[in-house]
Amino acid sequence: MEPQREERRRSVRTAREGPVTLRAAMPAVRIIHAQLMDESIEGFRVSHQDRWLESGVVVEFEAAGRHGSARVMWTRRQHGINESGLYILPKAE
């Protein structure tokens, strides 16, 4: 049995589905095709097959009519699938 984790999210997440394209420069440009799992006003969670997407990486994203920059906050492998949580970065003025 897995221990209960304390909820640390500040915004409500809504389940969503659809394709997400992530573009990372690590060190060469890498395009990652992912699937949206849920989203909030501050971020989103995706599933993907990329082993190199790790905490701290900044990506450009396109998903569900939204685009911008996001930072990978965490990545885990669960049931043979990688999941990552991303925080949407504020747009530069």
N, CA, C and O of each residue as an XYZ file, in Angstrom:
372
protein
N       0.843     -1.188      0.000
C       0.000      0.000      0.000
C       0.883      1.244      0.000
O       1.842      1.340      0.765
N       0.546      2.183     -0.861
C       1.331      3.401     -0.988
C       0.910      4.413      0.074
O      -0.285      4.591      0.311
N       1.882      5.088      0.725
C       1.518      6.077      1.751
C       0.798      7.276      1.136
O       1.044      7.638     -0.015
N      -0.087      7.878      1.910
C      -0.809      9.069      1.465
C       0.169     10.237      1.355
O       1.029     10.421      2.217
N       0.031     11.014      0.301
C       0.855     12.200      0.132
C       0.014     13.436      0.395
O      -1.171     13.485      0.065
N       0.643     14.424      0.990
C      -0.040     15.680      1.261
C      -0.218     16.440     -0.052
O       0.726     16.565     -0.832
N      -1.412     16.941     -0.292
C      -1.701     17.709     -1.504
C      -1.038     19.073     -1.410
O      -1.275     19.822     -0.463
N      -0.198     19.398     -2.402
C       0.520     20.676     -2.393
C       0.087     21.605     -3.516
O       0.623     22.706     -3.643
N      -0.859     21.190     -4.321
C      -1.296     22.030     -5.439
C      -2.058     23.238     -4.920
O      -2.823     23.157     -3.958
N      -1.821     24.370     -5.595
C      -2.517     25.597     -5.199
C      -3.768     25.836     -6.017
O      -4.644     26.587     -5.589
N      -3.875     25.215     -7.190
C      -5.048     25.405     -8.029
C      -5.700     24.074     -8.363
O      -5.067     23.018     -8.354
N      -6.975     24.163     -8.655
C      -7.751     22.977     -8.995
C      -7.315     22.476    -10.371
O      -7.159     23.258    -11.309
N      -7.126     21.179    -10.474
C      -6.773     20.540    -11.745
C      -8.034     19.965    -12.376
O      -8.919     19.468    -11.680
N      -8.106     20.037    -13.698
C      -9.226     19.500    -14.447
C      -8.705     18.445    -15.405
O      -7.739     18.686    -16.129
N      -9.333     17.282    -15.416
C      -8.912     16.221    -16.336
C      -9.106     16.689    -17.776
O     -10.157     17.227    -18.125
N      -8.104     16.485    -18.594
C      -8.141     16.861    -20.013
C      -7.396     15.798    -20.796
O      -6.555     15.088    -20.246
N      -7.703     15.689    -22.072
C      -6.990     14.794    -22.966
C      -6.626     15.539    -24.224
O      -7.291     16.504    -24.603
N      -5.566     15.091    -24.873
C      -5.186     15.671    -26.141
C      -3.684     15.703    -26.300
O      -2.941     15.516    -25.337
N      -3.242     15.941    -27.517
C      -1.806     15.960    -27.784
C      -1.139     17.221    -27.252
O      -1.728     18.302    -27.231
N       0.102     17.052    -26.827
C       0.930     18.166    -26.359
C       2.282     18.024    -27.048
O       2.840     16.928    -27.109
N       2.802     19.123    -27.562
C       4.142     19.133    -28.133
C       5.038     19.945    -27.213
O       4.745     21.100    -26.905
N       6.130     19.332    -26.778
C       7.120     20.003    -25.944
C       8.399     20.123    -26.752
O       8.812     19.175    -27.419
N       9.025     21.288    -26.691
C      10.274     21.520    -27.405
C      11.307     21.943    -26.367
O      11.176     22.982    -25.720
N      12.329     21.119    -26.228
C      13.356     21.382    -25.224
C      14.716     21.473    -25.905
O      14.977     20.771    -26.882
N      15.566     22.327    -25.391
C      16.947     22.408    -25.853
C      17.809     21.798    -24.760
O      18.073     22.445    -23.747
N      18.256     20.542    -24.955
C      18.931     19.820    -23.874
C      20.038     18.900    -24.358
O      19.768     17.699    -24.328
N      21.186     19.241    -24.778
C      21.635     20.521    -25.297
C      21.172     20.759    -26.722
O      21.094     21.908    -27.155
N      20.863     19.696    -27.465
C      20.304     19.881    -28.809
C      18.785     19.988    -28.685
O      18.204     19.549    -27.692
N      18.150     20.573    -29.694
C      16.694     20.702    -29.666
C      16.071     19.308    -29.717
O      16.455     18.469    -30.531
N      15.123     19.085    -28.850
C      14.436     17.797    -28.751
C      12.934     18.065    -28.755
O      12.437     18.868    -27.966
N      12.215     17.386    -29.650
C      10.759     17.499    -29.717
C      10.172     16.281    -29.009
O      10.525     15.143    -29.318
N       9.280     16.529    -28.062
C       8.668     15.461    -27.282
C       7.162     15.502    -27.519
O       6.509     16.518    -27.281
N       6.628     14.389    -27.989
C       5.187     14.277    -28.207
C       4.597     13.614    -26.967
O       5.011     12.524    -26.575
N       3.632     14.281    -26.359
C       3.060     13.825    -25.096
C       1.541     13.874    -25.173
O       0.969     14.377    -26.140
N       0.903     13.345    -24.144
C      -0.553     13.377    -24.011
C      -0.926     14.128    -22.742
O      -0.411     13.840    -21.661
N      -1.817     15.082    -22.883
C      -2.308     15.853    -21.749
C      -3.138     14.951    -20.842
O      -3.966     14.171    -21.313
N      -2.908     15.066    -19.537
C      -3.662     14.279    -18.552
C      -4.592     15.172    -17.732
O      -5.754     14.835    -17.510
N      -4.070     16.309    -17.289
C      -4.891     17.295    -16.594
C      -4.200     18.649    -16.672
O      -3.026     18.747    -17.030
N      -4.955     19.693    -16.329
C      -4.399     21.040    -16.395
C      -5.047     21.933    -15.350
O      -6.120     21.638    -14.825
N      -4.366     23.028    -15.067
C      -4.893     24.079    -14.204
C      -4.434     25.397    -14.804
O      -3.785     25.415    -15.849
N      -4.762     26.475    -14.160
C      -4.333     27.774    -14.657
C      -2.810     27.934    -14.558
O      -2.217     28.706    -15.311
N      -2.178     27.203    -13.629
C      -0.730     27.348    -13.396
C       0.128     26.284    -14.047
O       1.341     26.463    -14.160
N      -0.470     25.172    -14.483
C       0.355     24.116    -15.034
C      -0.450     22.974    -15.604
O      -1.669     23.065    -15.751
N       0.251     21.887    -15.928
C      -0.402     20.732    -16.511
C       0.450     19.489    -16.292
O       1.634     19.571    -15.964
N      -0.187     18.331    -16.485
C       0.489     17.043    -16.340
C       0.360     16.303    -17.656
O      -0.707     16.297    -18.270
N       1.454     15.673    -18.093
C       1.469     14.940    -19.351
C       2.044     13.543    -19.144
O       2.790     13.296    -18.197
N       1.683     12.634    -20.049
C       2.334     11.325    -20.121
C       3.146     11.316    -21.406
O       2.763     11.934    -22.400
N       4.278     10.605    -21.376
C       5.188     10.612    -22.533
C       6.140      9.434    -22.439
O       6.154      8.705    -21.446
N       6.939      9.256    -23.489
C       7.910      8.161    -23.531
C       9.347      8.659    -23.408
O      10.276      7.860    -23.532
N       9.556      9.938    -23.171
C      10.901     10.509    -23.152
C      11.578     10.294    -21.803
O      11.075     10.747    -20.775
N      12.709      9.611    -21.803
C      13.431      9.325    -20.555
C      14.260     10.502    -20.071
O      14.681     10.515    -18.915
N      14.502     11.478    -20.910
C      15.434     12.558    -20.576
C      14.752     13.794    -20.019
O      15.438     14.727    -19.601
N      13.445     13.833    -20.000
C      12.726     14.991    -19.472
C      12.779     14.938    -17.952
O      12.165     14.065    -17.339
N      13.506     15.865    -17.344
C      13.707     15.817    -15.894
C      13.440     17.165    -15.249
O      13.310     18.178    -15.936
N      13.361     17.172    -13.941
C      13.080     18.397    -13.171
C      14.033     19.513    -13.555
O      15.235     19.296    -13.709
N      13.485     20.704    -13.707
C      14.291     21.883    -14.000
C      14.386     22.232    -15.468
O      14.723     23.366    -15.806
N      14.098     21.287    -16.352
C      14.178     21.559    -17.792
C      13.062     22.532    -18.174
O      11.913     22.355    -17.770
N      13.405     23.553    -18.949
C      12.421     24.509    -19.449
C      12.097     24.136    -20.889
O      12.994     23.906    -21.699
N      10.814     24.079    -21.195
C      10.349     23.704    -22.528
C       9.395     24.766    -23.070
O       8.795     25.528    -22.313
N       9.271     24.797    -24.381
C       8.191     25.530    -25.046
C       7.095     24.490    -25.265
O       7.397     23.343    -25.596
N       5.826     24.868    -25.086
C       4.748     23.902    -25.239
C       3.621     24.440    -26.101
O       3.411     25.648    -26.202
N       2.898     23.510    -26.721
C       1.653     23.792    -27.437
C       0.675     22.701    -27.037
O       0.947     21.513    -27.215
N      -0.475     23.114    -26.492
C      -1.478     22.149    -26.045
C      -2.820     22.819    -25.897
O      -2.920     23.892    -25.303
N      -3.847     22.200    -26.428
C      -5.231     22.638    -26.226
C      -5.407     24.137    -26.457
O      -6.090     24.810    -25.685
N      -4.795     24.657    -27.512
C      -4.934     26.071    -27.836
C      -4.077     26.996    -26.990
O      -4.161     28.215    -27.142
N      -3.260     26.454    -26.107
C      -2.363     27.258    -25.277
C      -0.936     27.030    -25.745
O      -0.605     25.972    -26.281
N      -0.103     28.029    -25.536
C       1.320     27.873    -25.837
C       2.115     28.802    -24.934
O       1.594     29.795    -24.427
N       3.368     28.469    -24.745
C       4.219     29.283    -23.896
C       5.405     28.473    -23.417
O       5.799     27.487    -24.039
N       5.968     28.907    -22.298
C       7.114     28.225    -21.697
C       6.675     27.605    -20.379
O       5.818     28.141    -19.676
N       7.278     26.470    -20.060
C       6.956     25.783    -18.801
C       8.213     25.106    -18.273
O       9.103     24.726    -19.034
N       8.265     24.965    -16.958
C       9.380     24.273    -16.311
C       8.887     22.916    -15.804
O       7.827     22.824    -15.184
N       9.661     21.872    -16.071
C       9.336     20.545    -15.563
C       9.607     20.560    -14.059
O      10.729     20.827    -13.628
N       8.584     20.275    -13.273
C       8.707     20.283    -11.815
C       9.032     18.895    -11.281
O       9.739     18.762    -10.281
N       8.524     17.871    -11.937
C       8.785     16.496    -11.522
C       8.510     15.558    -12.685
O       7.744     15.882    -13.593
N       9.135     14.407    -12.650
C       8.872     13.331    -13.604
C       8.933     12.016    -12.834
O       9.797     11.827    -11.978
N       8.018     11.120    -13.142
C       8.030      9.799    -12.524
C       7.637      8.756    -13.566
O       6.945      9.050    -14.541
N       8.089      7.557    -13.334
C       7.704      6.434    -14.189
C       6.708      5.603    -13.403
O       7.007      5.127    -12.308
N       5.517      5.431    -13.972
C       4.458      4.710    -13.288
C       3.737      3.817    -14.288
O       3.251      4.299    -15.311
N       3.665      2.538    -14.008
C       2.988      1.568    -14.879
C       3.563      1.584    -16.297
O       2.829      1.431    -17.273
N       4.887      1.772    -16.402
C       5.553      1.746    -17.704
C       5.420      3.021    -18.520
O       5.859      3.064    -19.670
N       4.830      4.051    -17.954
C       4.644      5.337    -18.652
C       5.309      6.430    -17.831
O       5.244      6.416    -16.602
N       5.946      7.375    -18.508
C       6.505      8.539    -17.829
C       5.420      9.600    -17.697
O       4.656      9.843    -18.631
N       5.364     10.218    -16.541
C       4.458     11.352    -16.300
C       5.306     12.512    -15.811
O       6.250     12.327    -15.044
N       4.959     13.712    -16.262
C       5.670     14.919    -15.814
C       4.667     15.994    -15.465
O       3.642     16.144    -16.130
N       4.966     16.739    -14.419
C       4.174     17.901    -14.033
C       4.936     19.147    -14.432
O       6.118     19.277    -14.116
N       4.279     20.064    -15.120
C       4.933     21.274    -15.610
C       4.255     22.522    -15.063
O       3.029     22.580    -14.958
N       5.051     23.506    -14.720
C       4.571     24.804    -14.233
C       4.728     25.803    -15.371
O       5.818     25.960    -15.921
N       3.638     26.479    -15.722
C       3.676     27.458    -16.809
C       4.354     28.723    -16.317
O       3.946     29.315    -15.318
N       5.393     29.129    -17.029
C       6.158     30.317    -16.651
C       5.450     31.584    -17.093
O       4.818     31.607    -18.149
N       5.552     32.648    -16.287
C       4.942     33.926    -16.688
C       5.595     34.429    -17.977
O       6.791     34.241    -18.202
N       4.781     35.073    -18.816
C       5.324     35.637    -20.060
C       6.173     36.854    -19.759
O       5.830     37.679    -18.913
N       7.286     36.950    -20.466
C       8.162     38.122    -20.303
C       7.449     39.360    -20.837
O       6.755     39.295    -21.852
N       7.618     40.449    -20.173
C       6.928     41.696    -20.583
C       7.728     42.434    -21.593
O       7.313     43.497    -22.052
